[in-house]
Amino acid sequence: MDLDKEDTPTAVEEPQASEGTFDDYSTQRVPDAERDPMWKILMVQIGGFVCLSQFMLGAELGYGMSFRDAVLSTVLGSVILQFIAYGLGLAGQREGLATSLLSKWAGFGQIGSAFVSLAFAISLIGWFGIQNSVFAQGIVSILGKNANFGVVSTITGLVVTFSVIFGFKGLSWTTNISVPAFIVVIGVAIYNMLKGHTVTALVTMAAPGAAMTLSSAITMVTGNFIVGAIIMPDLTRRSRNGRDVFWICVIGTLVGELGVNVIGVLMAHAVGTSKIMPIIYQLTGLFGIALIVLSSVKVNDLNLYSASLDIVNFFKQVFHVNMNRAWVTIIAGCIGTFLSVIGVIDKFSSFLTILGVVFPPVASIMFVDYWILKRDRKVLNESRAKNELPTHTDKFPVVTIVAWVGGSLIGYFFTWGIQSITVIIASGLIYYVGMKLFGKKQTTLETAE
């Protein structure tokens, strides 16, 4: 895009009273007056990590790897994506935009951002189905054999869906209840684990299951975190300054990604299985299962919340239709609930592997475009000063398509090294070089509204 063009942004209508509650500024900048204190956003971020899917990942690593290798894979996967997460999160804070809308002026253009939104929505609804399955399994284990998994998972999915209708306010409310409950369970589990094993024995013992390679493990770690890294602007768009974004990213990752993974690894070594519910039951009993059921609500809130923002943006960019986020939430929640009923949780490992090669290019392209090439920074700065959106953008740069598809294919077929990191580097280089050579020739301006 030619940053010297003199397009004058058109005014954006003032949001209605319900915008902040139900539509949650899904197609607008978040006003400065609606920004939240750091601790509130941090709690939601920690809540996204301190969850069963994170423990499932830690248990998978611990079952197939030594403690040293499991921690190494977690650190390598987390640190690299942390850099990406902070960069995108800071961009979201500066612009007040959710990821799907930010991508429109960060390499993907009007149609490209719609595809990004759709891809995110599909993955997040898949996460919703996985988390809801765990939620329902916990309740079934408490109620006994007479409980029907299909019925229970349907009820739990609809309950979580209702809470997300109220946007970030509902998200914050459930997090403040569920995170402390989850921490209590983990504390009890650690105490009981250490009653029967020494830390030295757990750290030095061989993996109880089939061996897992370091490359595969890091790909799973990045697959678990990559969507969270990319959707960081969904949360940080409500942050008041860049310093808050830094601490949200650092503390959230240390406590959640690294801390929870390490505990999951140790528990898998202690119990000798990668199945998280048997681990929790053996270490905490039905009390722990009950609290886990409660705490799993908050991460599904976040999955469904971001999915609803993505779907709204998709319909806005492709069909120029303003969808009501509350109704979108209900539809997406029903689809995710259906996935949990048909057993999406059984594909967890494969799901992470796919995410580890398909989504890193999105993060890499957005990062390179916003912070290195800065192709749309001028129009973003000008419109931000007026609390509006830029009126023009690319349609869908061919270079972006090549970088996204090319990076994913490289990661999929070249299995040597660390696939997800290979994808990030390859797609970023393809995009950077491509835009330097062909970017100006392939730019097509389209009205943003």
N, C-alpha and C positions, 0 to 999 in steps of 0.2 A: 504493500500500500504506500502511496506517496504521502509522506507525512507533512508535506508543505501545502497540501490543498487547503482551500479556504472555505470548507463547508461550515455552515452555521447550524449548530444543533437546534432542533425544534424542542419546544417546551414539553415537559412531561406533566401530565395532569397530576394534581395533588391526590395522594392516596386517600381512599375512603376510610372510614373509621374501622371497618373490619379488616383492612389490609394487613395491619400488624398482627392480628390474631389468627385469621384463617388463611390468608394468602401469604403472610409472612414475608412480604417484599420479595416474592419469588421471581418477579420480572422487573425489579427496580433496585436502585441502590438503597442500602439501609441508611436512614438518616442518622446524623450524629446524635440526635436526641434519643434515639432508640438503642444506642450502644450499651453493652453490659460490662460490669466489672470483671476483672480477670478471673477471679475465683469461681464465678458462676460458669464461665465457659470451660475453665480447667476441669471442673467437676464432670461436665458432660464428656470432655475428651478422655478423662481417666475412665469414666463409665464405659466408653467405647472399647477400651482395652481390657479392663478388669471384667472379663466375661468368660463364659464357657468355651466359646470358639477359640479364645486365646489359650485356655488350658488344654483344649483338644489338640492344638498345635504343639504345645509344650510336651504333652503326653506322647504324641506321634514321634517327636524328635527323641525323647528320652527312651522310648521303646526300641528305637533302631540305632541309637548312637550312644557313645560314652558321654559323660557329663561335659568334658572339655570340648568335644566336637559340637555338642548341642549348643553350648554357650557361644562358641566361636561363630557358628552359623547364624545365631540370633543377633550377635553384635554386628557382624558384617552386613547382614541384610537390613538391620535397623538403622545403622549409622548412615549408610548411603541414602536410604529413603528419607531419613530425617532431614538431610540437607534439602532434598526435593520438597518435603512437606513444609519446611520453614519458608522456603522461597515462595511456594504457592500460597501458603497461609498469609504471608506478609503482603502479597499482591492482593489477596482477598480483602485484607484489612484496609489497605490504601484505597481500594476502589469501592468497597462496600458491596461486592458482588459475590453471588454463589458461584461455584466452580463452573457449572454448565453455562451460565451467562458470561462469566469471565473468559471462557475459552473462545468466545465469539471474537474478542479483541486480543487473543493470545495465541494466534496461529491457525485457528480452525475456521473462522469466518461464520457466516450465517448458517449455512447448511451443515458445515462441519460440526459446529457446536450442537446442532440438533442430533447428529449421529453420536457425538460424545454423550449427550444426555440420555439417549436411548440405550447405549451400551452400559452406562452407569446404572440406569434404572433396572435393567435386566439383571445385572450382577447383584445389586442391592436387594432386589426382590428375592434372588436366590439365597442371599445371606439371611434374609427374613425367614425363608422357609427352613433353613438349617437351624437357626436359633429357636424358631417356634417348635421344631421337632424335639429339640433338647428340653425345652420348656414342658412340652406335653409328656415326654418320657419321664420327667421328674415327677409330675403329678400322678401318672399311671403307677409308678413304683411306690408311691405313698398310698394310693387308694387300693392297690392290689389287682389281682387278675380279673376282677369283675369290671374294671374300668376299660372302656374301649378307646384305643389310641386315636382313631379317626374322629370320634366325637370330641374328645378332650382337646386335640390339636385345633379343631375348628373353633371351639369356644375361646381358647387362649389367643389364637390369632385375631379374632374379632375384638377381644378386650384390648389388646395392644393397639390395634388399629384405631379404636375410639380415642385413646389417649393422644395419638399423634395428630388428630384433627385440630388440636389447639396449638400446633406449631411449637416454636422454641420454648414457650412458657410451659407447655405440657411436658416437653422433653426434660426441662430442668427440674420440674416437680418430681417425676418418677426417678430421676437420677439421684436426687437428694435422699430418697428412701432406700433405693436398691443397692447403691454402692456400699454404704455401711453394712448392710446385711451380707453382702458378698464377702467383705473383709472379715466379718465374724466367722463365716464358714471356713475361709482359708486359714484363719488363725487356729481354729479348732483342729483342722486337718493337719496342719504343720505340727501342732503339739502331739497329736496321736501318732503321726509318722515318726517323730523323733523318740517316742517312747519305745518303739521296737527296733529302731535303726540308728546308728550313729551317722553324723554328717559325713565323716571320713569314708565310711563304708558305702554310702550312697553315691558319693562323688567319684570314688575309685572303681566301683563295680562295672563289669562289662554290660553292654546293652542286653536286655532280656529277650529282645526279638530279632528279626532278620535285619542285617546291616543296611544302613541308609548312607548314601554318599553325601559328602559335604556340599556338592553342587546341587543335588536334589533338595537337600535341607534348606539351603539359602533361597532357592527358588520358592519353596513352600513358605518361608518366612516373608519374603517380599510379596508373594501372592496374597498372604493374609493381611499385610499392611498396606499394599499398594493402593487399594481403593480408598482406605482411610487417609493416606497421604494426599491423594488427588482431591478428595472432597474436603480437605482442611479448610478451604475458603468458606464452605457452608457454615462453619462455626466461627472462624476468625473474622468474617465480614461484620460481626457484631462487636469486635474488639475495639478498644478506644485508641490504642497506639501499638507501634511495632514491638516495644518492650514486652507488652503483654503476650503478643504472639510468640515471642522467643521462649518465654517461660511456660506457656501452654504446651508448646512442642516438646521442650526438653523434659519437663517434669512428667508430662503424660507418657512419653516414651520410656523414661527410666522406670517409672512405677508400673506401667502397664506392659509394654512390649517385653522389656528385659526382665523385670521382676516377676511377672506372671509366668513367663516362659520357663524361667529357672525353677520355680516352684513346681510347675507341671512336669518338668524333666525328672526332678527328684521323686515326685509321687509315682511316676511311671516305673522308676527303678525300684521303689519300695514295694509296690503292689504287683508289678510284673505284668502289666497290661497297658494298652493304649486307649482303652475304652474309659471315657471320663466318668460316666455315671457309676460303674462299679468301683472306681477309685474313690469318688466322693462318698459313696455308701459305706465302703469298708473303713474309711477314716473318720467319718462323722455321723453315720447312721441316718435315720429318717429326718432328724432335726436339720442336718446339713442339706439334705435333698430339698426340704421345704424352703429353706432360705435361698438355695440356688434357684429354685423355681421363681421366687419373688425377684431375685436380682437379675435374672435373664431378661426381664421385661425392658430394662433401660437400653440395652444395646439394640434390641429390635426397634425400639422407638427411633433411634438414630438412623438405622437402616431405612426404615420406612419414611422418615422425615426427608432424608436426602433424595430418596427415590421419587418422592412426590415433587420436589423442586425440579428434578431432572425431567420428569414427564411434562410438567407445565411448560418448561422451556422448549421441549421438543415440539409440542403443538403450536407454541407461539412462533417458532422459527419456520416450521415447515408449512403449517396450515393457516398461520396468522390468526389463530383462535386463542382467546384468553380463557384457559381452563380454570375452574375453581379448584384450588389446591385441596380443600377439604374433601371434595368428591373424588378427586384423583387419589387421595390417600385411601379412601374406602375401597376403591377398585383395586389398587395395588395391593392393599392388605388382603383382600379376598384371593387374589392370584397367589400371593406368597403363602397363604394358609393352605390353599389347594396343593401347592408343591410339597409342603410339609406332610400332608396327608398321604401323598403317593410315595414318600420315602426319599426325598432329595438328600437327606443327611448321609445316606449310604455312599454318595459320590463326593464326599468332602475333600479327600486328597486330590482327586482328579480336578475338582473345581478350583482348588488353590493353584495347581500347576497351570491351568488355562489362564487364570488371572495373572500369573507371574510372567506370561509372555505377551498377553494381549493389551494390558493396561499401562505398563511402564512407558511405551512410546507416547502416550497422551501426556503423562507428567513431564517427560523429557522435552517434548515439543513446546508445551506451554511455558516451561521454565526458560528455554532458550529464547523463545520469542519475546517474552515479557522483560527478562532481565538482561539479555545479551544483545539481541537484534533491536529490541524496543520499537518495533514497526508501528505500533498504534499508541505509543505512549503520549504523543502530542495531543491527539484527539481525546484520549482518556483524561489527561490533565485538564484540558479546556472544559470538557463537559462536567468533570467532577467539581470544578469550582462553582458550577451552576446547579449542582445536585441533579444532573440529568444524565442521560445515556448518549453516547455518540450517535449521530444520525446515519453514518455510513460504515460499512465494513466489507471485507472480502466476502465472496460467496462461499467458496470452498477451495482454497489453493491446491493445485495439483501437487505441489511439493509436499504439502501436508499429507495428502493421501499416500504418496510414495514412501514418505518417512514412516508413517504409521504401519502400513502393510509390510514394507520392507524390513523394518525393525522387528516386527512380530515374526515374520518368516525366518529371519536370521536366528532369532532366539529359539524357534521351534525346531529347525533342522540342524543347527549347529549346537550339539549338546555338550560339547567340550567346555570346560570352564564353568562359570556361573551364569546360567541362562538369562536370568532377569537383569543382571548387571550388563551383560552383553547387549541385551535389548535396549537398555537406557542409553548406553554409549553409541550404539549403532544408529538408532533413530535420531538422536540428537545431532550426530555428525551429518547424517543424510539431510536433515532439515536445514542445518546451518549452511552447509555448502550449497544445497539446492536453492535456498533463498538468496544467497549471495550471487549465484549465477543466473537464476531465472525468476526470482521473486517479483521484480517490477514488471516483467513482461506478462506474467500470468495473473496479475491482480485485476479483479473485476469488482467494481463498487456496486453495493446494493444498499437500498434504504433500510435502516435498522428497524424501523417501526413496521 
